[in-house]
Amino acid sequence: MGAYIAQVCHYALNGINTQGENIADNGGVKEAFNAYKKWVKENGPEAGLPGLKYTPQQLFWISAANVWCGKSRPETLKLSILAGSHSPGRFRVIGPTSNTPEFAAEFNCPVGSPMNPVNKCTVW
């Protein structure tokens, strides 16, 4: 995770500064999905939401990502990148989901695609 570098607004986001939080994001979403699967096993499958084509499992991932949706002004993003200990929201979604095989399976992401890379960073 420390070698993770992303280009954001022409600034390099160095994973060393955000490593602890990146690990927490990866492990947290994994444990949340495990808890969800346990709940489904104990309570039975959920009904889908009317009018939506997404499965309950896909809705889990959409809901997990939704918390990080947002738009930042360029100067706020720059300050966050240069001095912050958290990755910008979109990377807090892309990192954990692209490292989770269940996400790729639920959304049929081809192996080797951006959201299902061959080499994943596994936490716990």
C-alpha positions in Angstrom: 0.0 0.0 0.0 2.9 2.4 0.6 3.9 2.4 -3.0 0.4 3.5 -4.1 0.6 6.8 -5.9 -2.2 8.4 -7.8 -2.3 11.6 -9.9 -5.0 13.9 -8.5 -5.2 17.5 -9.9 -1.6 17.2 -11.1 -0.3 16.4 -7.6 1.1 13.0 -6.6 -0.9 11.3 -3.8 1.7 9.3 -2.0 0.3 6.2 -0.2 2.9 6.5 2.6 1.0 9.5 4.0 -2.3 7.7 3.8 -1.2 4.2 4.4 -2.9 3.6 7.8 -6.2 5.0 6.6 -6.0 3.0 3.3 -5.5 -0.2 5.3 -8.4 0.7 7.5 -10.6 1.4 4.5 -9.7 -2.0 2.9 -10.2 -4.0 6.0 -13.3 -2.1 7.1 -15.3 -2.7 4.0 -14.2 -6.3 3.9 -15.4 -6.9 7.5 -18.6 -5.0 6.8 -19.3 -7.2 3.8 -18.6 -10.3 5.9 -21.1 -9.1 8.5 -23.6 -8.5 5.8 -23.2 -12.0 4.4 -23.6 -13.4 7.9 -26.8 -11.4 8.4 -28.2 -12.7 5.1 -27.2 -16.3 6.1 -29.1 -15.9 9.4 -32.1 -13.9 8.2 -32.5 -15.0 4.6 -32.0 -13.1 1.3 -33.3 -9.5 1.1 -35.8 -8.4 -1.5 -34.5 -6.1 -4.2 -35.6 -2.5 -4.3 -38.5 -1.8 -6.6 -37.5 -0.1 -9.8 -33.8 -0.8 -9.4 -31.9 -3.5 -11.4 -29.3 -4.0 -8.7 -29.1 -7.1 -6.5 -29.0 -6.6 -2.7 -25.3 -7.4 -2.8 -24.6 -4.7 -5.4 -26.6 -2.3 -3.3 -24.3 -3.1 -0.4 -21.3 -1.9 -2.4 -23.2 1.1 -3.8 -24.1 2.1 -0.2 -20.6 1.6 1.0 -19.3 3.9 -1.7 -22.0 6.5 -1.3 -20.5 7.8 1.9 -17.5 9.0 0.0 -19.4 10.8 -2.8 -18.6 14.5 -3.0 -17.1 17.3 -4.9 -14.1 19.3 -3.6 -12.8 22.6 -4.7 -9.3 22.3 -6.3 -7.6 24.2 -3.5 -9.3 22.0 -0.9 -8.2 18.9 -2.7 -4.7 20.2 -3.0 -4.4 20.9 0.7 -5.9 17.4 1.5 -3.4 15.7 -0.8 -0.4 17.6 0.5 -1.1 17.5 4.2 -3.8 15.0 4.8 -3.7 11.5 6.2 -6.8 10.4 4.2 -7.0 9.7 0.5 -9.6 11.7 -1.5 -13.1 10.1 -1.4 -13.0 8.5 -4.8 -9.8 6.7 -3.9 -11.3 5.6 -0.7 -13.9 3.8 -2.9 -11.7 2.6 -5.8 -9.0 1.2 -3.6 -11.0 -1.1 -1.4 -13.5 -2.2 -4.0 -10.9 -2.9 -6.7 -9.1 -5.1 -4.1 -12.2 -7.1 -3.2 -13.0 -10.2 -5.2 -16.6 -10.2 -4.1 -17.1 -6.7 -5.6 -15.7 -7.8 -9.0 -17.9 -10.9 -8.9 -21.1 -9.0 -8.1 -20.5 -6.4 -10.9 -19.0 -8.9 -13.4 -15.7 -6.9 -13.7 -13.4 -8.7 -16.1 -10.1 -9.9 -14.7 -7.4 -7.4 -15.4 -9.8 -4.5 -15.6 -9.4 -1.4 -13.4 -11.9 -2.7 -10.9 -10.6 -6.2 -10.9 -6.8 -6.1 -11.2 -4.9 -9.3 -11.3 -2.7 -8.3 -8.4 -4.9 -7.2 -5.4 -3.8 -5.8 -2.1 -5.4 -8.2 0.5 -5.8 -7.0 4.1 -6.5 -9.5 6.9 
